[in-house]
Amino acid sequence: MHTDHPREAAPGALSGIVVADFGRVLAGPYMTMLLADLGADVIKIERPDGGDDTRAWGPPFADGQATYFLGVNRNKRSVALDLTDPDGLAAARAIVDGADVLVENFRPGTMEKLGLGFEEVRRTNPGLVYCSVTGFGTDGGAALPGYDLLVQAMGGLMSVTGEPGGQGTKAGVALVDVITGLHAGLGVLAALRHRERTGEGQRVEVSLLGSLLSALTNQAAAHLGAGVVPRAMGNRHPSITPYEVFEARDRPLVLAVGNDRQFRALCERIGRPGLAEDPRFATNTARVAHREELASELAGPLAGRTADAWFEELTAAGVPCGPINDLAAAFELADRLGLGARLPEVAAGPGQVAHPVRLGATPPSYRSAPPRLGEHTAEVLAGIPPVDNSAAGR
């Protein structure tokens, strides 16, 4: 492993791992931020004229920077390099030669044209883990642009999201990018484990479409295993009920009843114990077959009390339920539960969400705020050996 870089802080699980990060926008940067939180030294290589696209994706802004960029780029060093210039490309190649991991999400073939393709760089760095993130793969879909909304549409997610009969609805965040970043991170860690045993690097390829189809889980299994083509059902679940939104006295309330025991407890608490004995509702399969009748039976009692009152009583009875929170209320909930989901601004810049994984021995650390464009160019380039400019044409 490479351990002579200057970012060594309190040892993290990935301390000593250097990541050459050519990723842009969300999937790659989100993944590399998670690696950085765990101790990796992530060198973010950006074009000098504007850098990562998300630096300009605002409003909103905080401290003059787009919060979109700030949300996925802490704990990194920014190096501004023009990869079309021989000197810039040679410097990038030197960084790659000293790295353990490379991450990129250019159009397939771009890195090869630059002389930074996997087969080329492995000649001088055979232990490199080379992670490529694409929209639709490197074969038939290589020319398709990898935008999250496009993949949500073409990958089927929008067809099962939204109200029945609607045009399809995207998720409220770029969910496919996030899922792909998680899958890419898993692939990188697996490849690093392989390298630990053998000394050999390898290529890791992850696509937005492939990641989405995997993440569709039960909906994908219904199609592949039973020939079902799922459709949007609003807030209802295709295989479980009551698993949807009801109106309490003051605001909507979610019920997520997953088994017969929970259903019996629900019926007792709303004053309708007989519903659990009704043949139409006694089992989950029966309830799914009679979901409309069941919803009508539950609607009246649930409308009689506030969402908070039901949350308190039903949760105490083991019935999963809760109100629909906005993000302010969601973070307040996390605070009350002691999750530590938000970071002090001094730790990593304004408005930062904490790393979601807790590790007892090697916890995540927050060493620096998201970097200004090119902030660490001189620092990084001073720490690598001189490079023959002819390397750019190799």
The 8 nearest C-alpha neighbors of each residue, nearest first, counted from 0:
[[1, 2, 15, 16, 99, 17, 98, 195],
 [2, 0, 15, 3, 16, 17, 99, 98],
 [1, 3, 15, 4, 0, 16, 14, 7],
 [4, 2, 1, 5, 15, 7, 6, 382],
 [3, 5, 2, 6, 7, 1, 382, 40],
 [6, 4, 7, 3, 382, 40, 8, 2],
 [7, 5, 4, 8, 40, 39, 366, 38],
 [6, 8, 5, 4, 9, 14, 10, 15],
 [9, 7, 10, 6, 366, 38, 11, 14],
 [8, 10, 11, 7, 364, 38, 14, 361],
 [11, 9, 14, 8, 38, 12, 361, 7],
 [10, 12, 38, 361, 14, 37, 13, 9],
 [11, 13, 361, 37, 14, 38, 10, 362],
 [14, 12, 38, 39, 11, 37, 16, 15],
 [13, 15, 38, 11, 39, 16, 10, 12],
 [14, 16, 2, 1, 13, 0, 17, 39],
 [15, 17, 39, 14, 13, 99, 40, 1],
 [18, 16, 40, 98, 99, 39, 41, 15],
 [19, 17, 41, 100, 98, 101, 20, 42],
 [20, 18, 101, 42, 95, 98, 100, 41],
 [19, 21, 43, 102, 22, 42, 18, 101],
 [20, 22, 103, 44, 102, 43, 19, 23],
 [23, 21, 103, 27, 104, 20, 28, 102],
 [22, 24, 51, 28, 27, 25, 21, 104],
 [23, 25, 53, 52, 51, 28, 26, 22],
 [26, 24, 28, 29, 27, 176, 23, 177],
 [27, 25, 176, 180, 29, 177, 28, 179],
 [26, 28, 22, 30, 29, 25, 180, 31],
 [29, 27, 31, 25, 30, 26, 22, 71],
 [30, 28, 71, 32, 26, 27, 31, 25],
 [29, 31, 180, 27, 33, 28, 32, 184],
 [30, 32, 34, 28, 33, 29, 35, 27],
 [33, 31, 35, 29, 34, 30, 72, 71],
 [32, 34, 36, 30, 31, 35, 29, 37],
 [35, 33, 31, 37, 32, 36, 39, 30],
 [36, 34, 39, 32, 38, 37, 33, 74],
 [37, 35, 363, 33, 364, 34, 38, 32],
 [38, 36, 363, 34, 11, 35, 13, 12],
 [37, 39, 11, 14, 13, 35, 36, 12],
 [40, 38, 35, 16, 13, 14, 34, 17],
 [39, 41, 17, 35, 18, 16, 6, 42],
 [42, 40, 18, 75, 39, 17, 35, 43],
 [43, 41, 76, 19, 20, 75, 18, 77],
 [44, 42, 77, 20, 76, 78, 41, 45],
 [43, 45, 78, 21, 20, 79, 77, 42],
 [46, 44, 50, 79, 80, 78, 51, 43],
 [45, 47, 50, 80, 79, 81, 48, 49],
 [48, 46, 79, 50, 49, 80, 45, 81],
 [49, 47, 46, 50, 79, 45, 81, 372],
 [48, 50, 47, 51, 46, 52, 54, 372],
 [49, 51, 46, 45, 47, 48, 52, 372],
 [50, 52, 53, 23, 54, 45, 24, 49],
 [53, 51, 54, 55, 24, 50, 23, 56],
 [52, 54, 56, 68, 55, 51, 24, 67],
 [53, 55, 68, 52, 65, 51, 56, 64],
 [56, 54, 53, 57, 52, 65, 49, 64],
 [57, 55, 53, 54, 65, 67, 58, 52],
 [58, 56, 59, 65, 55, 60, 66, 67],
 [57, 59, 60, 65, 56, 66, 55, 67],
 [58, 60, 57, 66, 65, 61, 67, 56],
 [59, 61, 65, 64, 58, 66, 63, 57],
 [62, 60, 63, 64, 66, 65, 349, 59],
 [61, 63, 64, 60, 349, 65, 348, 66],
 [64, 62, 61, 60, 65, 66, 59, 58],
 [65, 63, 60, 61, 62, 66, 54, 69],
 [66, 64, 60, 57, 67, 68, 54, 56],
 [65, 67, 69, 60, 68, 70, 59, 61],
 [68, 66, 65, 70, 69, 53, 56, 57],
 [69, 67, 53, 54, 66, 70, 65, 71],
 [70, 68, 66, 67, 71, 72, 369, 65],
 [69, 71, 67, 68, 66, 72, 351, 73],
 [72, 70, 29, 69, 28, 68, 32, 73],
 [73, 71, 369, 69, 32, 70, 75, 28],
 [72, 74, 369, 368, 75, 367, 347, 71],
 [75, 73, 367, 35, 366, 368, 369, 365],
 [76, 74, 41, 73, 42, 72, 43, 369],
 [75, 77, 42, 375, 43, 370, 41, 78],
 [78, 76, 43, 373, 375, 374, 370, 372],
 [79, 77, 376, 373, 44, 375, 43, 45],
 [78, 80, 373, 45, 47, 46, 44, 376],
 [81, 79, 87, 46, 82, 47, 45, 78],
 [80, 82, 87, 83, 46, 84, 47, 88],
 [81, 83, 88, 87, 84, 80, 85, 113],
 [84, 82, 81, 85, 88, 87, 113, 86],
 [83, 85, 87, 82, 81, 86, 88, 80],
 [86, 84, 88, 87, 391, 89, 388, 83],
 [87, 85, 89, 88, 84, 388, 90, 391],
 [88, 86, 80, 81, 90, 84, 82, 89],
 [87, 89, 82, 91, 85, 90, 86, 391],
 [88, 90, 92, 391, 86, 91, 87, 388],
 [91, 89, 93, 87, 92, 88, 86, 94],
 [92, 90, 88, 94, 93, 89, 87, 95],
 [91, 93, 89, 95, 90, 94, 96, 88],
 [94, 92, 96, 90, 95, 91, 89, 97],
 [95, 93, 91, 97, 92, 96, 98, 90],
 [94, 96, 92, 98, 97, 93, 19, 91],
 [95, 97, 93, 94, 124, 98, 92, 123],
 [98, 96, 94, 95, 93, 99, 1, 124],
 [99, 97, 17, 95, 100, 96, 18, 19],
 [98, 100, 127, 17, 16, 18, 128, 126],
 [101, 99, 128, 18, 98, 127, 129, 19],
 [102, 100, 19, 129, 18, 130, 20, 128],
 [101, 103, 130, 20, 21, 22, 131, 129],
 [104, 102, 22, 21, 131, 105, 132, 130],
 [103, 105, 132, 22, 131, 133, 106, 23],
 [106, 104, 103, 109, 107, 110, 133, 22],
 [105, 107, 109, 108, 104, 133, 141, 142],
 [108, 106, 109, 141, 137, 105, 133, 110],
 [107, 109, 111, 110, 106, 112, 116, 105],
 [110, 108, 112, 111, 107, 106, 105, 113],
 [109, 111, 116, 115, 113, 112, 108, 114],
 [110, 112, 116, 114, 108, 113, 109, 115],
 [113, 111, 109, 110, 114, 108, 115, 116],
 [114, 112, 110, 111, 115, 109, 82, 116],
 [113, 115, 111, 112, 116, 110, 393, 119],
 [114, 116, 110, 113, 111, 120, 119, 117],
 [117, 115, 111, 110, 119, 118, 114, 120],
 [118, 116, 119, 120, 121, 129, 115, 202],
 [117, 119, 121, 116, 120, 122, 115, 111],
 [118, 120, 116, 117, 121, 122, 115, 114],
 [121, 119, 122, 117, 123, 118, 115, 124],
 [120, 122, 125, 124, 123, 118, 119, 117],
 [123, 121, 120, 124, 119, 125, 118, 117],
 [122, 124, 121, 120, 125, 96, 119, 126],
 [123, 125, 121, 96, 126, 127, 122, 120],
 [126, 124, 121, 127, 200, 122, 123, 199],
 [125, 127, 200, 199, 124, 198, 128, 194],
 [126, 128, 200, 99, 125, 100, 124, 129],
 [127, 129, 100, 200, 201, 202, 99, 101],
 [130, 128, 202, 101, 100, 203, 127, 201],
 [131, 129, 203, 102, 204, 101, 202, 128],
 [132, 130, 204, 103, 104, 102, 203, 205],
 [131, 133, 104, 205, 206, 204, 103, 130],
 [134, 132, 206, 136, 135, 104, 207, 205],
 [133, 145, 135, 207, 206, 136, 208, 144],
 [134, 136, 140, 208, 206, 133, 141, 207],
 [137, 135, 206, 133, 140, 141, 138, 134],
 [136, 138, 141, 107, 140, 139, 135, 133],
 [139, 137, 141, 140, 136, 135, 142, 107],
 [138, 140, 141, 137, 136, 142, 135, 143],
 [141, 139, 135, 143, 138, 136, 142, 137],
 [140, 142, 137, 138, 143, 139, 136, 107],
 [143, 141, 140, 144, 106, 139, 107, 135],
 [142, 144, 140, 141, 145, 135, 134, 106],
 [145, 143, 146, 134, 142, 106, 135, 141],
 [134, 146, 144, 143, 133, 147, 135, 150],
 [147, 145, 149, 148, 144, 150, 134, 176],
 [146, 148, 150, 149, 173, 175, 151, 176],
 [149, 147, 151, 150, 146, 152, 169, 173],
 [148, 150, 152, 146, 147, 151, 153, 145],
 [149, 151, 153, 147, 154, 152, 148, 208],
 [152, 150, 156, 148, 154, 149, 157, 153],
 [151, 153, 149, 150, 157, 154, 155, 148],
 [154, 152, 150, 155, 151, 149, 156, 157],
 [155, 153, 150, 151, 152, 156, 208, 212],
 [154, 156, 158, 157, 153, 152, 151, 159],
 [157, 155, 151, 158, 159, 154, 152, 160],
 [156, 158, 167, 160, 168, 152, 169, 159],
 [157, 159, 167, 155, 156, 160, 231, 230],
 [158, 160, 231, 230, 157, 156, 229, 161],
 [161, 159, 157, 231, 168, 158, 167, 156],
 [162, 160, 233, 168, 167, 231, 165, 163],
 [161, 163, 233, 165, 232, 231, 164, 160],
 [164, 162, 232, 231, 165, 233, 161, 230],
 [163, 165, 162, 166, 231, 167, 230, 161],
 [166, 164, 162, 163, 167, 161, 231, 168],
 [165, 167, 164, 168, 158, 161, 157, 162],
 [168, 166, 157, 158, 165, 161, 160, 169],
 [169, 167, 157, 161, 160, 170, 166, 158],
 [168, 170, 157, 171, 151, 160, 167, 148],
 [169, 171, 172, 174, 168, 173, 160, 157],
 [170, 172, 169, 173, 174, 168, 148, 160],
 [173, 171, 174, 170, 169, 175, 177, 176],
 [174, 172, 176, 175, 147, 177, 170, 171],
 [173, 175, 177, 172, 176, 178, 170, 147],
 [174, 176, 178, 177, 173, 211, 147, 179],
 [177, 175, 26, 179, 174, 178, 173, 25],
 [176, 178, 180, 174, 179, 175, 26, 181],
 [179, 177, 175, 181, 180, 176, 174, 182],
 [180, 178, 182, 176, 181, 177, 210, 207],
 [179, 181, 26, 30, 183, 177, 178, 182],
 [180, 182, 184, 178, 179, 183, 30, 185],
 [181, 183, 179, 185, 184, 180, 186, 178],
 [184, 182, 180, 186, 185, 181, 205, 179],
 [183, 185, 187, 181, 186, 182, 30, 180],
 [184, 186, 182, 188, 183, 187, 189, 181],
 [185, 187, 183, 189, 184, 188, 190, 182],
 [186, 188, 190, 184, 189, 185, 191, 183],
 [187, 189, 191, 185, 190, 186, 184, 192],
 [190, 188, 186, 192, 187, 191, 185, 193],
 [189, 191, 193, 187, 192, 188, 186, 194],
 [192, 190, 194, 188, 193, 189, 195, 187],
 [191, 193, 195, 189, 190, 194, 188, 196],
 [194, 192, 190, 196, 191, 195, 197, 189],
 [195, 193, 198, 199, 191, 197, 196, 192],
 [194, 196, 192, 193, 198, 197, 191, 199],
 [195, 197, 193, 194, 198, 192, 199, 191],
 [198, 196, 194, 199, 195, 193, 200, 192],
 [197, 199, 194, 195, 126, 196, 200, 193],
 [200, 198, 126, 194, 197, 125, 201, 193],
 [199, 201, 126, 127, 128, 194, 125, 198],
 [202, 200, 128, 129, 203, 199, 190, 127],
 [201, 203, 129, 130, 128, 204, 117, 200],
 [204, 202, 130, 129, 131, 186, 201, 205],
 [205, 203, 131, 130, 132, 202, 206, 183],
 [204, 206, 132, 183, 131, 133, 203, 207],
 [207, 205, 133, 134, 209, 208, 136, 135],
 [206, 208, 134, 210, 209, 179, 211, 175],
 [209, 207, 211, 210, 206, 135, 154, 150],
 [208, 210, 206, 212, 211, 207, 213, 205],
 [209, 211, 207, 213, 208, 179, 212, 206],
 [210, 212, 214, 208, 213, 209, 175, 207],
 [211, 213, 209, 215, 214, 210, 208, 154],
 [214, 212, 210, 211, 215, 216, 209, 219],
 [213, 215, 211, 216, 212, 210, 178, 219],
 [214, 216, 212, 219, 213, 218, 217, 211],
 [217, 215, 214, 219, 218, 213, 220, 212],
 [218, 216, 220, 219, 221, 215, 222, 214],
 [217, 219, 221, 220, 215, 216, 222, 229],
 [218, 220, 222, 216, 215, 221, 217, 223],
 [221, 219, 217, 223, 222, 224, 218, 216],
 [222, 220, 218, 225, 224, 219, 227, 223],
 [221, 223, 227, 226, 219, 220, 225, 228],
 [224, 222, 220, 221, 226, 225, 219, 227],
 [225, 223, 221, 220, 222, 226, 227, 219],
 [226, 224, 221, 227, 222, 223, 220, 228],
 [225, 227, 222, 223, 224, 228, 221, 220],
 [228, 226, 222, 225, 221, 229, 223, 224],
 [227, 229, 222, 226, 230, 221, 218, 219],
 [230, 228, 227, 159, 218, 231, 222, 221],
 [229, 231, 159, 158, 232, 228, 163, 160],
 [230, 232, 159, 160, 163, 161, 233, 158],
 [233, 231, 163, 235, 162, 234, 230, 161],
 [232, 234, 162, 161, 235, 231, 163, 160],
 [235, 233, 243, 232, 244, 236, 161, 162],
 [234, 236, 243, 232, 233, 242, 237, 240],
 [235, 237, 239, 238, 242, 240, 234, 243],
 [238, 236, 239, 235, 232, 287, 229, 240],
 [237, 239, 236, 287, 240, 284, 283, 235],
 [240, 238, 236, 242, 237, 287, 241, 283],
 [241, 239, 242, 287, 286, 256, 290, 283],
 [240, 242, 256, 243, 254, 239, 255, 294],
 [241, 243, 255, 240, 254, 256, 235, 236],
 [242, 244, 235, 234, 254, 253, 241, 255],
 [245, 243, 253, 252, 254, 234, 251, 246],
 [244, 246, 252, 251, 253, 247, 298, 243],
 [247, 245, 251, 302, 252, 250, 248, 244],
 [248, 246, 302, 306, 305, 250, 301, 249],
 [247, 249, 305, 302, 304, 303, 250, 246],
 [250, 248, 305, 247, 306, 251, 246, 304],
 [249, 251, 247, 246, 248, 306, 252, 305],
 [252, 250, 246, 247, 245, 322, 244, 323],
 [251, 253, 322, 245, 244, 306, 321, 246],
 [254, 252, 244, 320, 321, 243, 322, 245],
 [253, 255, 320, 242, 243, 256, 319, 244],
 [254, 256, 242, 319, 320, 257, 241, 253],
 [257, 255, 241, 242, 261, 254, 258, 319],
 [256, 258, 255, 239, 261, 259, 240, 242],
 [259, 257, 261, 260, 256, 262, 283, 282],
 [258, 260, 262, 261, 282, 263, 283, 257],
 [261, 259, 263, 262, 258, 264, 257, 265],
 [260, 262, 264, 318, 259, 263, 258, 256],
 [263, 261, 259, 265, 260, 264, 256, 266],
 [262, 264, 266, 260, 265, 275, 261, 259],
 [263, 265, 261, 267, 262, 266, 268, 260],
 [266, 264, 262, 268, 263, 267, 261, 269],
 [267, 265, 272, 271, 263, 269, 264, 268],
 [266, 268, 272, 264, 270, 265, 269, 271],
 [269, 267, 265, 270, 266, 264, 313, 271],
 [268, 270, 266, 267, 271, 300, 265, 301],
 [271, 269, 267, 268, 272, 266, 300, 265],
 [270, 272, 266, 273, 269, 267, 274, 268],
 [273, 271, 267, 266, 274, 275, 270, 263],
 [274, 272, 276, 275, 271, 277, 266, 267],
 [273, 275, 277, 276, 272, 271, 266, 280],
 [274, 276, 281, 273, 263, 277, 272, 280],
 [277, 275, 273, 274, 281, 278, 280, 272],
 [276, 278, 274, 279, 280, 275, 281, 273],
 [279, 277, 281, 280, 276, 285, 282, 275],
 [278, 280, 285, 277, 286, 281, 289, 282],
 [281, 279, 286, 285, 277, 278, 282, 275],
 [280, 282, 275, 278, 276, 277, 279, 285],
 [283, 281, 285, 284, 280, 259, 286, 279],
 [282, 284, 286, 285, 287, 239, 259, 240],
 [285, 283, 287, 282, 286, 288, 239, 238],
 [286, 284, 288, 282, 279, 283, 280, 287],
 [285, 287, 280, 283, 289, 288, 284, 290],
 [288, 286, 290, 284, 289, 285, 240, 283],
 [287, 289, 285, 286, 290, 284, 279, 291],
 [290, 288, 286, 287, 292, 291, 293, 285],
 [289, 291, 287, 293, 286, 292, 288, 294],
 [292, 290, 294, 293, 289, 295, 288, 287],
 [293, 291, 295, 294, 289, 290, 296, 279],
 [292, 294, 296, 290, 295, 291, 297, 289],
 [295, 293, 291, 297, 296, 292, 298, 290],
 [294, 296, 292, 298, 293, 297, 291, 299],
 [295, 297, 293, 294, 298, 292, 299, 300],
 [298, 296, 294, 295, 299, 300, 301, 293],
 [297, 299, 295, 301, 296, 300, 294, 302],
 [298, 300, 302, 301, 297, 296, 303, 295],
 [299, 301, 303, 302, 298, 297, 269, 270],
 [302, 300, 303, 298, 247, 299, 297, 304],
 [303, 301, 247, 248, 299, 300, 304, 246],
 [302, 304, 301, 300, 248, 247, 299, 305],
 [305, 303, 248, 302, 247, 301, 308, 306],
 [304, 306, 248, 308, 247, 249, 307, 309],
 [305, 307, 309, 247, 308, 252, 310, 322],
 [308, 306, 310, 309, 305, 311, 322, 321],
 [309, 307, 305, 311, 310, 306, 312, 304],
 [308, 310, 312, 306, 311, 307, 313, 305],
 [311, 309, 307, 321, 308, 313, 312, 314],
 [310, 312, 308, 309, 314, 313, 307, 315],
 [313, 311, 309, 315, 314, 310, 308, 316],
 [314, 312, 316, 318, 315, 310, 309, 311],
 [313, 315, 317, 318, 316, 311, 312, 310],
 [316, 314, 312, 313, 317, 311, 318, 310],
 [315, 317, 313, 314, 318, 264, 312, 265],
 [318, 316, 314, 315, 319, 313, 261, 264],
 [317, 319, 313, 314, 261, 316, 320, 265],
 [320, 318, 255, 314, 256, 254, 317, 321],
 [321, 319, 254, 253, 255, 310, 318, 314],
 [320, 322, 253, 310, 252, 323, 254, 319],
 [321, 323, 252, 253, 324, 306, 251, 320],
 [324, 322, 251, 252, 321, 325, 253, 250],
 [325, 323, 328, 329, 322, 326, 327, 321],
 [324, 326, 328, 327, 329, 323, 330, 322],
 [327, 325, 329, 328, 330, 324, 331, 332],
 [326, 328, 329, 330, 325, 331, 324, 332],
 [327, 329, 331, 326, 325, 324, 330, 332],
 [330, 328, 326, 332, 331, 327, 324, 325],
 [331, 329, 333, 332, 327, 328, 334, 326],
 [330, 332, 328, 334, 329, 333, 335, 327],
 [333, 331, 329, 335, 330, 334, 328, 336],
 [332, 334, 330, 336, 338, 331, 335, 337],
 [333, 335, 331, 337, 332, 336, 330, 338],
 [336, 334, 332, 337, 333, 331, 338, 330],
 [335, 337, 333, 334, 338, 332, 339, 331],
 [336, 338, 334, 335, 339, 333, 340, 332],
 [339, 337, 333, 340, 336, 334, 335, 341],
 [338, 340, 337, 341, 334, 333, 353, 342],
 [339, 341, 353, 338, 352, 333, 342, 334],
 [342, 340, 352, 353, 339, 351, 343, 350],
 [341, 343, 351, 353, 352, 344, 346, 340],
 [344, 342, 345, 346, 341, 347, 351, 349],
 [343, 345, 349, 348, 346, 347, 342, 350],
 [344, 346, 343, 347, 348, 349, 342, 368],
 [347, 345, 344, 343, 365, 348, 342, 367],
 [348, 346, 368, 367, 365, 345, 344, 73],
 [347, 349, 368, 344, 345, 346, 350, 351],
 [350, 348, 344, 351, 61, 347, 345, 62],
 [351, 349, 344, 348, 352, 342, 341, 70],
 [350, 352, 342, 349, 341, 70, 353, 347],
 [353, 351, 341, 340, 342, 354, 350, 70],
 [354, 352, 340, 341, 342, 355, 351, 339],
 [353, 355, 356, 352, 363, 33, 36, 340],
 [356, 354, 353, 357, 340, 352, 338, 339],
 [357, 355, 354, 358, 363, 362, 353, 33],
 [356, 358, 362, 355, 359, 363, 354, 361],
 [359, 357, 362, 361, 360, 356, 363, 12],
 [358, 360, 361, 362, 357, 363, 356, 12],
 [359, 361, 358, 362, 12, 11, 357, 10],
 [362, 360, 11, 12, 358, 359, 363, 10],
 [361, 363, 358, 357, 359, 360, 364, 11],
 [364, 362, 37, 36, 11, 354, 361, 365],
 [365, 363, 36, 366, 362, 37, 38, 11],
 [364, 366, 346, 347, 367, 36, 74, 363],
 [365, 367, 74, 364, 347, 346, 368, 8],
 [368, 366, 74, 347, 365, 73, 369, 346],
 [367, 369, 347, 348, 73, 370, 74, 346],
 [368, 370, 73, 72, 69, 74, 75, 367],
 [371, 369, 77, 368, 76, 374, 372, 75],
 [370, 372, 374, 373, 369, 77, 375, 76],
 [371, 373, 374, 77, 370, 50, 79, 78],
 [374, 372, 79, 78, 77, 376, 375, 371],
 [373, 375, 371, 372, 77, 376, 370, 78],
 [376, 374, 378, 77, 373, 78, 76, 377],
 [377, 375, 78, 373, 379, 378, 374, 79],
 [376, 378, 380, 379, 375, 381, 374, 78],
 [379, 377, 375, 381, 376, 380, 382, 374],
 [378, 380, 382, 381, 376, 377, 375, 383],
 [379, 381, 377, 382, 383, 378, 376, 90],
 [382, 380, 378, 379, 383, 377, 384, 376],
 [381, 383, 379, 380, 378, 384, 4, 5],
 [382, 384, 380, 381, 385, 93, 379, 94],
 [383, 385, 386, 382, 93, 381, 380, 94],
 [386, 384, 383, 387, 93, 90, 380, 381],
 [385, 387, 388, 384, 89, 93, 90, 390],
 [386, 388, 389, 390, 385, 89, 391, 86],
 [389, 387, 390, 89, 391, 386, 86, 85],
 [388, 390, 391, 387, 392, 393, 89, 85],
 [391, 389, 388, 393, 392, 387, 89, 386],
 [392, 390, 89, 389, 393, 88, 85, 388],
 [391, 393, 390, 389, 114, 85, 388, 113],
 [392, 390, 391, 114, 389, 119, 115, 113]]
